[in-house]
Structures are given as C-alpha cells and as structure tokens.
Amino acid sequence: MWNKQQPQTESASTPSAPPVKPAAVALNTPSMPVLGSTPAKGPAARIGSGLQIKGQIAGTEDLQIDGKVDGPISLRGHALTVGAGAQLNSEIHAREVIVYGKVVGNVHARDRVDVKGDGSVVGDISTARISIEDGAQFKGRIEIDPTKPNNAAN
C-alpha cells in the first residue's frame, strides 16, 4: 500500500524546521529589578485576616490588607487594597487605594481611590481620580486634583 519512496519524497519536499531556541529569560522580575524600569506586576504582599498590627507600615511594593491595622501606612508609588474584612485606623499614602473594607483616617492617593460597594471610608480623601460605588459609605471631605499624578510629593 505505502510505497517506500512516497514518505521520502514528502520529507524531501518539506523543508526542515529551524532549530528551536530556548525562550529568553525575563530579567525584570521582582527579585531582580532592572534599574530605570517599572517592576513586573505580580501578586501584592498580603497581611492576612488573622493579623493585627499596631504601628507604622511602609513599603516599596503593592500591599493587600485583610486584617486590622492601627497606624500610618505609606506605600508611595504603590497600590493598597483594603480587603473586605479589613479594618484600618490609618493615615494612608499610596499611588492608588482600593477599599472593600473599612478605613478610618485620611487617604492620600497620587493616582486614584476606589471605594467599592461594601467599602467604608471615614476621613478626608485627596486624589486625582475617585470612584465611590453605590452602597459604599463615605464621611469626610474630597479634594480632587488632576495634577496630583505629576506631583512627586506623594
């Protein structure tokens, strides 16, 4: 049925595939940042729901808090996510803040603040952009400054 020459003619007419080269290794990983570049988006550091912190939190990476924090939080240039069960009694400075839980204290975000449906903020908010979903609670003052992202002070 199969002629021995038929597979040979098919393989002779089919060009051989070029050798496969290994994939390039990404040098821009959280463990090996490249100077002058934006770090790769990865999972945020996390404070779990079973943790309670009294004191200052400062960092140079994104952070998600699901527990309780009593003290100032400074993540300049990075994002803070306040989890649904989180309770913060904090002055917050970050690039962006997303609130699913409860925040008591002033929030200063260089880029944006999002208060989700079950979120609550009691305190003043200063940011370039803000969204407050239906059902969210807010008591305080809002200062919206669209030039804030260009301000290096936050």
N, C-alpha and C positions, 0 to 999 in steps of 0.2 A: 503494500500500500504506500508506504513512505519511501520515497527514493532517497538514497543517501546523499545525492547531490542537491536535493531541494533545501535542506537545512543549511548546507554550505553556501548556496547562492544567496539565501536570505541573510545570513550573517555577513557575507561578503558585501552585500549591498547596503547593510545597515551600518552607519558609522558608529564606531565605538564611543562610549560615553567618556567624557573627560574625567580624570581622577577627581575624587571627592576630597575637598579640603576641609579641615576641621573648622567649626564656627569660631569666629573671633570672640575673645573673652572680653566682656564689658569691664572696663576699668572704673566706671562711675558707679560703684556700689557703696552702700552705707559704711562698710568697713574700710573702703579705700576711696575717699573722695578725691576728685580731681580739682586742683586749685582753679578758681575762677569759673567754675561751672555750678549749675544747680544740681543738688543731690537728687538721686533717683527717688521717686515716690515709692515708699514701702509702707509696711504696717507701722502705725504710730506706737510709741511707747504707751503703756497702759498701767493705770492704778486701779486695781480690781475692786469689786463691790465690798469685799471683806476688809478693806484697808481704811484706816482713819489717820489723817496726817494733820499735825498741828505745827505750823512753821512755814517758812518760805520755800516755794518751788521755783527753780529757774532752770531753763534748759535750752538746748540748741537743736531740738527735733520736735516733730509733731507729738501731741500727747492726748490720750483719751482718759478721762477720769470717770470711774463708775462708783467710787467710794465717797468718803467725806473728807473735805479739806477745809481747814481753818487757817488762813494765812495768805499772803500775796502770791500771785502766780505770774511769772514773767517768761514768756516764750517768744520774744521779739523775733519777727521774721518767720514764725512757725504757727501752726494751727492748734487750737484747743477744741476738743469735742467733750461736752459735758453730757455724760450718759444719762439714760432715763432714770436711773436710781440714784444718781449723784446729788450731793448736797454740798455746795460751796459757799463759804462765807469768806469771800476773797476779793481783793482788788486785782483785776486781770489785765495784763498787757500781752497782746499777741497779734499776729498778722490777721488771723480770722478766728472767730469764735462761733461754734455751733452748739446751741443749747437745747437738749432734750430733757434735762433735769431741772434742778433748782439752783439759782445763783442769787446770793445776797451780797451786793457790792458793786462798785463801778466797773464797767467793761470798756476798755480802750483797745479797739482793733484797727490796725492800719488799713486793712482791705475791706472786710465785711463782718457783719454779725447776723446770724440766722437764729431766730427763736422759733423752735418747732411747736407743733400743736399742743403737746403736753408740757412744754418748757415754761419756765418762770424766771423772770429777772426783776429783782427789786434793787434799783440803783440806776445811776446815770450811764448812758451809753454814748460813746464818742467813736465815730467810724466814718468811712467814706460811703459805704452801702449798707443797707439794713433790710431785712425781711422779718416780719412777725406774722406767723400763720394764725388762721382762725383757731380759737381755743387757747392760744398761748396767753400767759399772764405777764403784764409788764406794768411796773410802777416806778416812775422816775422821769428823767429828762433825756431827750435825744439830741445830740449835736451831730449833724451830718456835714462833713467837709470833704467834697470830692477831690481836693488836692492832697488829702491825707496819705494816699499810697506813695506819693513822691516825697513825703516828709520822712527823713531818716531818723527823727527823734523817737519814733515808736519802732 
